[in-house]
């Protein structure tokens, strides 16, 4: 198959590109940032309708994978205009170009942020959608647009709601590198490697066994495999839908720190801070639907493996 991966130079997108290439597919990356050597890359912003039309006129794609979103919750609160322009308006431009080019299938990188504060855990796909920040609202808006575009134009899609994407390429070629970094595991490992002095833990008084928040971490390589299964589902005639992606078990912040200490052999200094507004005690996925309908089976579910792969990547810093 021939696939377009928009946002394929980013953390999850780059792992997706490697996964598709290893599976023997023909892949083109569209991103404003360059990819690694040997990968076909087009410098393109999906807000540019003319550039999309030119690309789609040149290449006939079987499906599109969409990872080109801004992802920082705090930034979305401070600058919602940036998030609605990129995550919603630019996605609409991409969808319109796909319809003009008669490309029928889209896999959308969504988020558990569409659920907002959990009414219950583990969270299944039927949980109410009540996002509490512009980032989550932008993802939910796109999901609703996709439902409407299926009904009106026959554009089929799968939205994949990640919980906490984590880890790195098991071969050590790819990993997580955001600026600024906001994700827990890379922050902890930066403290272990000496790139930061300590890790700040927000809240030790939650109603959890050790008092720290519990989150569901899913390996980035397992996310990539779920995306390929999702496109196979659509190509086989599957309906537009959404799936949760998580391991179905949660790990506390303290457990992640202790696992990192064991993996790295470093002390890892911790600074205790008050709770942050909007941080629920538990966020854990019910991903049974993806297992049943897609046949998805995570290979790297253990926290030790997730942290170990991320530590292998951190030890290669600087990567460029």
FENURWO-V312468 format. One record per pair of residues at least 24 apart in sequence whose C-alpha atoms are under 8 Angstrom apart, sorted by the first residue. I is the first residue (numbers start at 1). J is the second residue. Records with the same first field share a line. If there is no record, write none. Layout:
# FENURWO-V312468
I->J  J
This chain:
# FENURWO-V312468
1->25  26  61  62
2->26  27  28  60  61  62  63
3->27  28  61  62  63  64  65
4->28  29  30  61  63  64  65
5->29  30  64  65  66  67
6->30  31  46  64  65  66  67  68
7->31  32  66  67  68  69
8->35  67  68
9->33  34  35
10->67
11->174  175  176  177
12->67  220  223  224
13->67
14->174
15->169  174  220  221  224
16->221  224  225  227
19->221  224  225
20->228
31->68
46->90  91  93  94
47->86  89  90  91  93  94
48->90  93
49->93  94  97
52->94  97
53->97  101
56->97  98  101
57->101
61->103
62->103  104  105
63->103  104  105  106  107  231
64->105  106  107
65->106  107  108  109
66->106  107  108  109
67->108  109
70->135
71->135
72->135  182
73->133  134  135  136
76->133  134  135
77->133  134  135
80->134  135
83->134  135  138
84->134  138
87->138  139  142
88->138  139  141  142
91->142
99->153  155
103->155
104->154  155  156
105->155  156  157  231  234  235
106->155  156  157  158  231
107->157  158  159  160  227  230  231
108->157  158  159  160
109->159  160  161  162
110->139  140  143  159  160  161  162
111->136  139  160  161  162  163
112->136  161  162  163  244
113->137  139
114->139  140
117->278  280
118->280  283
121->282  283  284  285  286
122->248  283  284  285  286
123->283  284  285  286
124->244  285  286  287
125->242  243  244  286
146->240
147->240
150->240
156->234  239  240
157->234  239  240  241
158->230  231  234  240  241  242  243
159->241  242  243
160->227  242  243  244  245
161->242  243  244  245
162->218  223  244  245  246
163->215  216  217  218  244  245  246  283  284  285
164->215  216  217  218  246
165->217  218  219  220  223
166->217  218  219  220  306  310
167->218  219  220  221  306  307  308  309  310
168->219  220  221  306  309  310  313
169->220  221  309  310  313
170->221  309
172->309  312  313
173->313
174->313
175->310  313
176->310  313
184->253
185->256  307  310
186->310  314
188->257  260  268
189->260  310  311  314
190->314
191->268  269
192->260  261  264  266  267  268
193->314  315
197->269
198->268  269  270  271
199->268  269  270  271
200->270  271  272  273
201->253  270  271  272  273
202->272  273  274  275  276
203->272  273  274  275  276
204->272  274  275
206->281
207->281
208->281
210->252  254
212->252  253  254  281
213->252  253  279  280  281  282
214->250  251  252  253  281  282  283  284
215->250  251  252  253  282  283  284
216->246  247  248  249  250  251  283  284  285
217->246  247  250  251  303
218->245  246  247  300  301  306
219->298  300  301  306
221->300
222->297  298  299  300
225->296
226->294  296
229->294  295  296
230->294
233->294
243->287  289  290
244->285  286  287  289  290
245->285  287  290
246->284  285  286  287
247->285  287  298  301
248->284  285  286  287
249->284  285
250->282  283  284
251->303
256->303  307
259->303  304  307
260->304  307  308
263->304  307  308  311
264->311
